[in-house]
Amino acid sequence: MGRRVFLVVLDSVGIGALPDADLYGDAGSNTLAAAATSAGFSMPNMERLGLFEIEGAKQLKTGNGTPEGAYGRAKEASKGKDTTIGHWEIAGIISERPLPTFPGGFPQELLIEFSERTGRKVLCNKPYSGTEVIRDYGKEHMETGALIVYTSADSVFQIAAHEAVVPVEELYRYCEIARELCRGIYGVGRVIARPFEGEYPFVRTPRRHDYSLVPPERTMLNILADSGYDVIGVGKINDIFAGSGITEFVRTSGNEEGIEQMISYGDRDFNGLCFVNLVDFDSKYGHRNDTEGYGAALSYFDAQLPRLLAKLKEDDLLIITADHGCDPATPSTDHSREYVPIIVTGPGVEKGVNLGTRECFADTGATVLDWFGIFGGIAGSSYRSQLLKK
């Protein structure tokens, strides 16, 4: 059995506003602290690993003693606060420019070509909440067959359609067309299929599918795959990286399935990286300002964590981090510009190591490569030497 790294992204679990958060409208944001105000919030296992030793979470601390893991936080060096840029940075790419956003809707020339290619008209073309857009435009979509196209504060081109009007495979084909068109100045980070079903006010189905830009540079995933290691994507990972550098993947319907898949890989004798995204924190709770739901989801993850910890072998490493924030307690429903936590554990990891504040998310990617004896090739500085037992 080879070396294994489990890299788990708690999507949007930020840990306090970055120094430049005011430039993004996010001053004062702290996603974890907001979620911790929920009635059922409980994360004793992550606390034991050191989560509440990190600046931005110390006020949540309930116990004493030496943490069982290493802990720290990381700044986002890239310009932006979206899922794509956050994951790319974890994997070693610093984005000097944010991906394009369309707060006034998409240009007509783009939508005209999209309609010509799909044979369907377009509704909405505004920034919108995903649940509200199907409530407000779903009936007209059902009557006309026109596609609901909308965006958000993120760099996304989203297409919603009722599965009884547009079968999901057809919706996916429309998204592929949109992905072809959304290049250059229209090069959004993700085109997202948003199928829904049922009667008014309708409900979204778990058959969402993301179509991302191919990363502009090689990432730790490419380097690992080219070096003969397994690179397993769980959840949105394959979509976020457009399959680049992924050797095996499984999509999931949400956190519960993602956690079960993650734990099942703990029983697999792979040699390389298992890269996991748990999306519900962001999509179901952060974007909907659902503080109670966010806290419950974090508590559920924490309760399941010992099942994975029990499967870690001698040379295994578990890193838990995030890609941005999405504070559910602010008026905004958008992502927030925040530090992200870093929690590291494994049989070979020194207890109680404070990794401090890392200058970029890419330090984690560099550490993953270093764990496999690979040095350089991406941005970031490895913190592996700090982790090793003395």
N, C-alpha and C positions, 0 to 999 in steps of 0.2 A: 504494500500500500504506500502511495506517495504522500507528498505534503498536500494539505488542503487549507484553503483560506475561504471562510464564509464572510462575505462583505454584504452587510444588510443596511439598506437605506430606508429609514423611517421617513417616508415622503412628507416633507414640509415641517418636520419637528425641529424648528429653530429654537434657539436658546438665548435670545436677546438681540436687540438692534445693533447693527454694525455702525461704526462711526459716521458713515456716509448715508445712513438710512433716511435722513431728512430729505436728501435729494430724490428719493424714491417715494416720499410720502409715508414713510414707515417708522418715524421716530417713536420710540417707546414700545415698539412691538416686542413681545416675548411669548412665542407660541406655547412652549412647555409650561411656563408659569400660568398662562391663561387656562390651559387645559387642566392644570392642577387644582383650579378652583371648583371643579366639578365635584358633585357629591360623592361619587364612588371612586375617585382617583386613588390608585394604590400601585406603587412600583417598587416593592421591597427588593426584588432581585436586581433591578438596574441600580438601585441605591447601593446595594452591597458591592456592585462592580465599580461604583464611583461616580455615578451620574450626578448626584447632588453635591459632589465636591467641586464641580465646575462652576466658574464664574457665570452668573446668570441663573443658576439653579440652587445656589447654596441656601437660599431662604426656604427650600423645600426639605432640607435635611432633617431626619428624625433620629438617627442613631449616631454612634461613635465607633471608633476603631479604624483599623487600616482597611481600605477598600481592597477587594479581592482582584480587581483588574487595574489596568492603566486608564487614565482619563485625561481629557483636554477638550479644546474647542478649536475651530478653524474659521478664519475669515474667508470670504469669497473675493478672490482677486479679479474675477471676470466682471465685465459690465453687464449687469442683468440680475434677474432673480427668478428665472424660470427653470422648469424641470430639465430641459435639454441642456442648457448651459451649465446647470449645477452638476448633472451627471457627467458631462464632458470634462468638467474641471476635476471631479473626483478621479477620472480616468486619465488625467494628465494634460488637458488642453485648457489654456487660459485664453478666454475670448476677449479681445480688445474692444470689440464693438458689440452692443446688444443686438439680438435678432430683431427684425422689423416688426413693429406692431401697427395696428390699424384702428385707432380709437374712433375714427369717423366712418368706419366700414371700408370695404375693399373697393378699389377703383372699378368703374363700370367696364373698362376694356377687359379687365380680368374676368369679371362675371359674365360678360357677353360671350367670351370664348369658352368659358366653362359651360354655359347653357348650350352652346352650339355642340360641344363635344358630348354632353350627356343627354341632350334632347329634352331637358327639363328646365323650367323657369326657376327663379330663385326668390325666396321670401326672406324678410328681415334685414340681413346685411348690417348688423349693429353689434356692438359689445353687449353681451347678455348673459344672465345666469342660465345654466343648462336646464334647470328644472322649470324656470319661468318661461323660457323661450318655447318649450313645447306646450305649455299651458296657453300662451298668448297666440301662437301661430299654428298649433297642432291641428285645429279644426280646418283652417284654410288649406293646410297641407293635405289633409284627408280628402277634401273636396276637389282640389285642383291637381294634386300630384307634384306640385312644385316642391323643391328641396329647401329646407330651412338652413340657411348659411349664416353663421354668426361667428363672432370672435370674442375676445376678452382683453384684459390688460396684458395677457401673455401673448407670445408670438404664435398664434394658432389660427387655423382655418378649420372651423368645425361644421360638420354636415349632419343634421338630424333628420331622421325619416322613420315613419311608422313601418314596422316590419310587414304589416298587411298590405301596405301600399308599395313599398320598395323592399323586396327581399334582401336580407342582410348581405348576401354575396354580391348583389347588384350595388348596394351601398358601398361596399368595399371597392368595387370597380370604379365608382364615381370618385372615391377618395384617391385612388391611384391616378386618375386623370388630374385631379386637383394638385396632387404632389408633383406631377410633370409640369404643370403650369406655374406652380409657386416656386420659382427660382429667381436668382438675381435680386432685383429690388423687391420682389414679392416673396422672397425666400423665407417664409415662416418656419419656425423650428419644427412645428408638427401640424399635419393634417389629421383630424380626428373624426372617425366615424362614431356617431352618437345615435344608435338605434333606440326606438322606444316602442311601447306596445300598450294594449288595453284600451279602456274607454276614457273619455275626458275626466279629469285633467291629465291622464296618461302617466306612465312610469317608464323610466329608462331601463333598458335591459343590461345584463352584464356582458353583452357582446360588443362592447366598445373595442375599437382597434385604432392604434396610433401609427402614423406614417411619418417618420422623422427624416430630416436631412442626414445624409451620410456625413460623419465627422470630417472636418477639413484636414485633419492630421491623424497620424497614427496614435493610438491610445495604448494604455496598458493591456487592453484586450487583444489588440493585434499582435503586440510583442509576445504575450503569453502564448497565443495560438500558434504564431510562427515558430516559437521555441518548442513546440510539441506538447504544450500543456492543455488540459481541458479548460474550456471557458464556458460555464453553464449560466444561462440567464433565466431568472425566475421572475414572473410578472411582466412589467413593462420593459425590462432591460433590452430584450431583442429589438423592440420597437424603437426605443430611444436611440440606440446605436445603429439603426437600420440594418441590423444583422452583421455589421462589420466587426470581425474578430470573435464572433460567437460560434462555438462548435456544437452547442446543444442548447435548446431552450424549451421552456414550457410557459404558456400564458396562464393567467389565473383570473378568477372572477372577483377577487377582493382579498382582504387581509387574511381571512380564515383559511382560504385555500392556499394563499401564498405561504403562510406559516406552516401548513401541513406539508407542502412541497419542500420547503426549506428543511424541515425536520427529516423528511424521507431521504433527502440527499445526505444527511448525516450517517445513514446506513450504507451509502454507496462508496466503493473503493475507487474514487476518481483521483486524479493527480492534477491539481490546479485550483481554479477559482470557481466558487459558486456565488454569483452576484445576484442579490435579491432586492426587488423593490416592493415595498408594502404601500399600496396606493391610497387606501381608504382614509388615512389620516388627512390627506389633502383633498381628495375628490368628494368624499362624503361628509366631512366634518369641517375642515378649514374653510373651504369655499362656501359653505352654507352657514357659517358662523354658529355652528353647533358645538358649543363648549362642552356640554354634557356628553354628547356622543364622542367627542375627541378624547375626553378623559377616560371614558369607558373603553375605547379602542386601545389606548395606551396601557390601561390596566390589563386588558386581555392579552396583549403581546407579552407583557411582563410575566403573567401567569403561565404562559406557554414556554417561556425562555428556558427554564431548567431542563425541558425535554431535549433541546438542542445541546445545552451545555454538557449533559450526560453522555453525549455521543462524540465529544471532541477527543481526538487521539493525541499522542505524544507530540507530533509535529504540526498539529492543527492550530489555526489562528482564527479568532472571531473578532471582526470589527463591526461596530454598530455606529452609524452616522446618519446624516440627513443631507438634503440637497438645497434647501432654502427654508423659509418659514411660511406660515399661513395662519397668522394669529386670529383665532375665532372670536376674540373679544373686542376687536376693533370694528368701526363702522364699515371698513373695507372688506370685500369678499375676495380680494386678490392676494397673491403671494406677498410675503414681506421679506425685506432685506435683513437677514439675521446671521449671526454666528450659528454654526452647527456643532452639535456635540460629537465627541469621539470617545468611544468606549472600546477597549481592547482586552481580550482575555484568551486564555488557552493554557495548557499544561506547562508550557515553557515561558510564560509571561510573568515577569516580576510583579508582585502585588504592590499597589499603592503608588505607582509611578505617575507623577504629574507631568503630562506632555505639554502643559502650558497652552499658549495661544499660537496656533500654527498660522503661517502667513497665507496659506492657500489650501483649498480642498485637495489639491493635487499631491500634497504630502502623503495622503493616504494611498493614492495610486503608486507613488514611488516606494512606499513601504511594502505594498503587496509584491511588487517586482523584486525588491530586495529580499523578501522572505524566500523567494525562489532563486536567489543568487544572481539576479539580473540587475544591472546598474545603469542608470541613465536612459535616454531615449524619450523621456517625457518631462514636463515641468514638475516641480516639487522636490522636496528634500525628505528622504526617508527618516522615520523615527524608530526603525527596527532596533538599533543599538540600545536605545533607552528601554526597550521592552524586555530584553533578554535577562534571564535570572543570573544574578552575580555568582 
